[in-house]
Amino acid sequence: MSLHEAARWIVTYDITEPKRGVRVHRLLKKRGIPLQYSVFLVEASSAQMHALMRELEALIAKQADDVRAYRLPANPQFDQLGPSMLPDDMLFTAHPAPTIRILHRRPKELT
């Protein structure tokens, strides 16, 4: 992967102090899609992810907090149990193109 080629990343965090946690959450909501409260899907190049991690580093206490970013493969597989944080009429789909695609769900009578 080149430095400027977009990829999908899962960014997670565990912050020990609530005020820092709110700051981290706000920053990640600007950059990605929340999958769970402290788990985000971010589309970014390696250079952009490095810059985001530097921004996060300025918000956390490195000795107490934990922030991680995992690059997803081009065509990830995933399963889901329980409700999604995405709106009911939207679905995240895995697609080999390096973009985040959110498609409207088909009406139940078509599935």
C-alpha positions in Angstrom: 0.0 0.0 0.0 1.4 3.4 -1.0 1.6 6.2 1.5 -1.3 8.0 -0.2 -3.6 5.1 -1.2 -6.8 5.1 0.8 -7.6 2.1 3.0 -10.2 1.2 5.7 -9.1 1.2 9.3 -10.7 0.1 12.5 -9.8 2.6 15.3 -10.5 1.6 18.9 -9.9 3.3 22.2 -10.0 2.8 25.9 -9.7 6.1 27.8 -9.5 6.1 31.6 -10.6 9.7 32.2 -14.1 10.8 30.9 -13.1 14.3 29.6 -10.3 12.8 27.5 -12.7 10.1 26.3 -15.2 12.7 25.1 -12.4 14.6 23.2 -11.2 11.4 21.5 -14.8 10.4 20.6 -15.5 13.9 19.1 -12.3 13.8 17.0 -13.1 10.3 15.7 -16.7 11.2 14.9 -15.3 13.9 12.5 -13.1 11.4 10.8 -15.0 8.1 10.7 -18.2 6.1 11.2 -18.9 4.9 14.7 -19.5 1.2 14.7 -19.7 1.0 18.5 -19.1 3.7 21.1 -15.3 3.3 21.1 -14.9 1.6 17.7 -14.7 3.6 14.5 -14.3 2.8 10.8 -12.0 5.3 9.2 -11.1 5.7 5.5 -7.6 7.1 5.3 -4.2 6.7 3.6 -1.2 5.7 5.7 -0.1 9.3 5.8 -3.6 10.5 6.9 -3.8 7.7 9.5 -0.3 8.7 10.9 -1.6 12.4 11.2 -4.8 11.2 12.9 -2.8 9.1 15.4 -0.6 12.2 16.1 -3.8 14.2 16.9 -5.1 11.4 19.1 -1.7 11.2 20.9 -2.0 14.9 21.9 -5.4 14.1 23.5 -4.6 11.1 25.6 -2.5 10.1 28.6 0.0 7.6 27.0 0.6 5.9 30.4 -3.1 5.3 31.1 -5.0 5.3 27.8 -5.0 2.9 24.8 -5.7 3.8 21.2 -5.2 1.3 18.4 -5.7 1.4 14.6 -6.0 -1.8 12.5 -5.8 -1.7 8.7 -8.5 -3.9 7.1 -7.9 -6.1 4.1 -9.3 -5.0 0.8 -12.3 -7.4 1.1 -13.0 -8.0 4.8 -15.6 -10.5 6.0 -17.7 -9.6 9.0 -20.7 -10.8 10.9 -23.1 -8.8 13.2 -25.2 -9.8 16.1 -27.5 -7.3 17.8 -28.4 -3.7 16.8 -26.1 -1.5 14.7 -25.1 2.1 15.5 -25.8 2.9 11.9 -29.3 4.1 11.1 -31.8 1.4 10.4 -32.1 2.2 6.7 -28.3 2.0 6.0 -25.9 -0.9 5.8 -22.1 -1.0 5.6 -21.0 -3.4 2.9 -17.5 -4.9 2.4 -16.4 -4.0 -1.1 -12.9 -4.4 -2.6 -12.7 -0.8 -3.7 -10.9 1.4 -1.1 -14.0 3.4 -0.2 -16.6 3.2 2.5 -19.9 2.4 0.9 -23.2 2.8 2.8 -26.1 1.5 0.9 -29.8 1.7 1.6 -31.2 -1.6 2.7 -33.6 -3.4 0.5 -37.2 -3.5 1.7 -37.9 -6.7 3.6 -40.1 -8.1 0.9 -37.2 -8.0 -1.6 -34.7 -9.8 0.7 
